[in-house]
């Protein structure tokens, strides 16, 4: 029996994880995704006139809303979770309540966060069911600066999503693009004499989406996106479309018969 091998590209709704500092416009950008329905785990979308679900107050309420989106055809094209940072709080609270302790850190022998990770895996599985119904997944998260110990060089600080280490790797692995929204910053130096230099950050407030990993930030994508694009969905969606567009067949050389020479 021959192996069922194929080379055909299979377009599927994207799974995007957008994170950045407070106030940069993450929720507004998430709401601008075509056909977006927002699941607001915090108050970021309250001032926006956009379709949204009720705000869940417990972990089980959040899962029930996700299940409802998967169960009923709605015409929406994307489920936007705003934010996973707030959902993490609900998952930790759920684990603590089930263990009858005040906080997940109070569970003995470090067993709290593995339980949180198990809840989080179930949440990601539910998002896959929503995706199987034809909806894109857009996760919104907050940003933190954390030290990264690179074995090839001295450690340094970088931007990354604000999620506990027990759930951040699985969240990033289950996304097709991790996009860091941030301001473009340039530096200017001033000579202060005596071999001293003052470095100042300057910039005009220009925002960008950073799509590939750099020492300054954690990012990735599976669509061959450029390292940096303007902060809107047009270049992201264009890149996704291009990634699934079949390559044009190579032009075949045209062979012409040699001209006959008159004698």
C-alpha positions as CSV (number, residue, x, y, z in Angstrom):
1,X,0.0,0.0,0.0
2,X,1.5,3.4,-1.0
3,X,2.0,6.0,1.7
4,X,-0.7,8.7,1.8
5,X,1.8,11.5,1.0
6,X,0.6,14.9,-0.2
7,X,2.3,18.2,-0.9
8,X,-0.9,20.2,-1.1
9,X,-1.1,23.2,1.2
10,X,-4.0,23.1,3.7
11,X,-5.2,26.5,4.8
12,X,-6.6,26.6,8.3
13,X,-7.8,29.5,10.5
14,X,-4.8,31.2,12.1
15,X,-4.0,31.0,15.8
16,X,-2.4,34.4,16.8
17,X,-1.0,35.5,20.1
18,X,-0.7,39.3,20.4
19,X,1.0,40.8,23.4
20,X,2.4,44.2,24.3
21,X,2.5,46.9,27.0
22,X,-0.5,48.5,28.5
23,X,-2.2,51.2,26.5
24,X,-0.6,50.4,23.1
25,X,-3.9,49.3,21.5
26,X,-4.0,45.5,21.8
27,X,-7.7,45.3,22.5
28,X,-8.6,47.7,19.7
29,X,-6.4,45.8,17.3
30,X,-8.0,42.5,18.4
31,X,-11.5,43.9,17.9
32,X,-10.5,45.0,14.4
33,X,-9.8,41.5,13.3
34,X,-12.3,40.6,10.5
35,X,-15.4,39.1,12.0
36,X,-14.2,39.2,15.6
37,X,-16.1,38.2,18.6
38,X,-14.5,39.1,21.9
39,X,-14.4,37.1,25.1
40,X,-13.5,39.8,27.6
41,X,-11.8,38.4,30.7
42,X,-11.0,41.9,31.7
43,X,-12.4,45.4,31.1
44,X,-10.3,46.4,28.0
45,X,-13.2,46.1,25.5
46,X,-15.8,48.0,27.6
47,X,-15.4,51.2,25.8
48,X,-15.5,49.6,22.3
49,X,-18.7,49.2,20.2
50,X,-17.8,45.6,19.2
51,X,-19.5,42.2,19.5
52,X,-18.6,40.6,22.8
53,X,-19.6,37.9,25.2
54,X,-20.4,38.4,28.9
55,X,-17.3,38.7,31.1
56,X,-16.6,35.4,32.8
57,X,-16.1,35.7,36.6
58,X,-14.9,32.1,37.1
59,X,-12.8,29.6,35.2
60,X,-15.8,27.4,34.5
61,X,-17.8,30.3,33.1
62,X,-14.9,31.1,30.7
63,X,-14.8,27.5,29.4
64,X,-18.6,27.4,29.1
65,X,-18.6,30.5,26.9
66,X,-15.9,28.9,24.6
67,X,-17.9,25.7,24.4
68,X,-21.0,27.8,23.4
69,X,-19.0,29.5,20.6
70,X,-18.0,26.1,19.3
71,X,-21.5,24.6,19.6
72,X,-23.5,27.2,17.8
73,X,-22.9,28.6,14.2
74,X,-22.7,32.4,14.7
75,X,-21.3,33.9,11.5
76,X,-18.2,35.2,13.4
77,X,-14.8,34.6,11.9
78,X,-12.6,34.9,14.9
79,X,-12.7,34.4,18.7
80,X,-10.6,37.1,20.5
81,X,-9.6,36.3,24.1
82,X,-8.9,39.5,26.0
83,X,-6.8,38.6,27.9
84,X,-5.0,35.3,28.6
85,X,-3.2,37.1,31.4
86,X,-6.6,37.6,33.1
87,X,-7.7,34.0,32.3
88,X,-4.5,32.8,34.1
89,X,-5.8,34.5,37.2
90,X,-9.1,32.6,36.9
91,X,-7.3,29.3,36.4
92,X,-5.1,29.8,39.5
93,X,-8.1,30.8,41.5
94,X,-10.0,27.7,40.4
95,X,-7.1,25.4,41.5
96,X,-6.8,27.2,44.8
97,X,-10.5,26.8,45.5
98,X,-10.5,23.1,44.7
99,X,-7.5,22.6,47.1
100,X,-9.2,24.8,49.8
101,X,-6.2,27.2,50.1
102,X,-6.0,30.9,49.7
103,X,-3.6,30.9,46.7
104,X,-2.2,28.3,44.3
105,X,1.3,28.9,45.8
106,X,0.0,27.6,49.1
107,X,-0.5,24.0,47.7
108,X,2.2,21.9,49.2
109,X,5.2,20.4,47.4
110,X,4.8,22.7,44.4
111,X,1.8,20.7,43.1
112,X,-0.3,23.9,42.4
113,X,1.0,25.0,39.0
114,X,1.0,21.5,37.4
115,X,-2.7,21.5,38.2
116,X,-3.0,25.0,36.6
117,X,-1.2,23.6,33.5
118,X,-3.7,20.8,33.3
119,X,-6.6,23.3,33.3
120,X,-4.7,25.4,30.7
121,X,-4.2,22.4,28.4
122,X,-8.0,21.8,28.5
123,X,-8.6,25.5,27.6
124,X,-6.2,25.2,24.6
125,X,-8.0,22.0,23.5
126,X,-11.3,23.9,23.5
127,X,-9.8,26.6,21.3
128,X,-8.9,23.9,18.8
129,X,-12.6,22.9,18.7
130,X,-13.6,26.5,18.0
131,X,-10.9,26.6,15.3
132,X,-12.3,23.4,13.7
133,X,-15.5,25.3,13.2
134,X,-13.7,27.8,10.9
135,X,-12.9,30.6,13.4
136,X,-9.5,32.1,13.8
137,X,-8.1,32.4,17.4
138,X,-6.6,35.7,18.6
139,X,-5.1,35.6,22.1
140,X,-4.3,39.0,23.7
141,X,-1.7,39.1,26.5
142,X,0.2,41.6,28.6
143,X,4.0,42.1,28.4
144,X,6.7,41.8,31.0
145,X,10.4,42.2,31.0
146,X,12.2,39.0,32.1
147,X,15.8,38.0,32.2
148,X,16.8,35.5,29.6
149,X,19.9,33.3,30.3
150,X,21.3,32.6,26.9
151,X,23.9,29.8,27.1
152,X,25.8,31.4,24.2
153,X,26.5,34.7,25.9
154,X,25.8,36.8,29.0
155,X,22.2,36.9,30.1
156,X,20.0,39.9,29.1
157,X,16.5,41.3,29.6
158,X,13.8,40.9,26.9
159,X,10.1,41.4,26.4
160,X,7.9,38.3,26.6
161,X,4.2,37.5,27.4
162,X,3.2,37.8,31.1
163,X,2.3,34.2,31.7
164,X,3.5,31.7,34.3
165,X,6.3,29.4,33.1
166,X,4.1,26.4,33.6
167,X,1.7,27.5,30.8
168,X,3.6,29.9,28.6
169,X,5.5,27.3,26.5
170,X,2.4,25.3,25.6
171,X,0.5,28.4,24.7
172,X,3.2,29.6,22.3
173,X,3.6,26.1,20.8
174,X,-0.2,26.0,20.0
175,X,0.0,29.4,18.2
176,X,1.0,30.0,14.6
177,X,2.3,33.5,15.3
178,X,3.5,35.2,18.4
179,X,3.4,39.0,17.7
180,X,5.0,41.6,20.0
181,X,3.2,44.9,19.8
182,X,5.5,47.7,20.9
183,X,6.8,51.2,20.2
184,X,9.7,51.8,17.8
185,X,12.5,53.3,19.9
186,X,15.7,54.9,18.8
187,X,18.6,56.0,21.0
188,X,20.6,59.2,21.0
189,X,23.9,59.6,22.9
190,X,25.4,62.7,24.5
191,X,29.0,63.2,25.3
192,X,29.3,64.4,28.9
193,X,33.1,64.4,29.1
194,X,35.5,62.3,31.1
195,X,34.7,59.3,29.0
196,X,31.0,59.5,30.1
197,X,28.1,59.2,27.8
198,X,24.4,59.7,28.3
199,X,22.0,57.6,26.2
200,X,18.5,58.7,25.8
201,X,15.5,56.9,24.2
202,X,13.7,58.9,21.6
203,X,10.8,58.1,19.3
204,X,7.6,59.5,17.9
205,X,5.2,57.0,19.3
206,X,5.2,54.8,16.2
207,X,3.8,51.4,16.9
208,X,4.8,48.1,15.2
209,X,4.2,44.4,15.3
210,X,7.4,42.4,15.7
211,X,7.0,39.0,14.1
212,X,10.3,37.2,14.5
213,X,12.4,36.6,17.6
214,X,15.2,39.0,18.5
215,X,17.3,39.4,21.6
216,X,14.9,42.2,22.6
217,X,11.7,40.3,22.4
218,X,10.1,36.8,22.1
219,X,8.2,36.3,18.8
220,X,7.6,33.7,16.1
221,X,5.5,33.0,13.0
222,X,4.9,30.1,10.6
223,X,4.0,32.4,7.7
224,X,7.4,33.8,6.7
225,X,6.3,37.2,7.9
226,X,8.9,40.0,7.9
227,X,10.6,40.9,11.2
228,X,8.5,44.0,11.6
229,X,5.2,45.3,10.1
230,X,2.9,48.3,10.9
231,X,0.5,47.7,13.7
232,X,-2.6,46.6,11.8
233,X,-3.9,43.3,10.4
234,X,-3.4,44.0,6.7
235,X,0.2,42.9,6.4
236,X,-0.4,39.9,8.7
237,X,-3.4,38.6,6.8
238,X,-1.6,39.2,3.5
239,X,1.3,37.2,4.7
240,X,-1.0,34.3,5.8
241,X,-2.7,34.3,2.4
242,X,0.6,34.3,0.6
243,X,1.9,31.4,2.8
244,X,-1.0,29.2,1.6
245,X,-1.0,30.3,-2.0
246,X,0.3,27.5,-4.2
247,X,3.5,28.3,-5.9
248,X,3.2,29.2,-9.6
249,X,4.5,26.4,-11.8
250,X,7.9,27.1,-13.3
251,X,7.8,28.4,-16.8
252,X,8.8,25.8,-19.3
253,X,11.5,26.7,-21.8
254,X,10.3,27.2,-25.3
255,X,12.1,25.2,-27.9
256,X,12.1,26.5,-31.5
257,X,13.1,24.6,-34.5
258,X,16.4,25.8,-36.0
259,X,16.0,28.0,-39.1
260,X,16.8,26.2,-42.4
261,X,19.5,27.7,-44.5
262,X,18.9,28.3,-48.2
263,X,21.5,26.8,-50.5
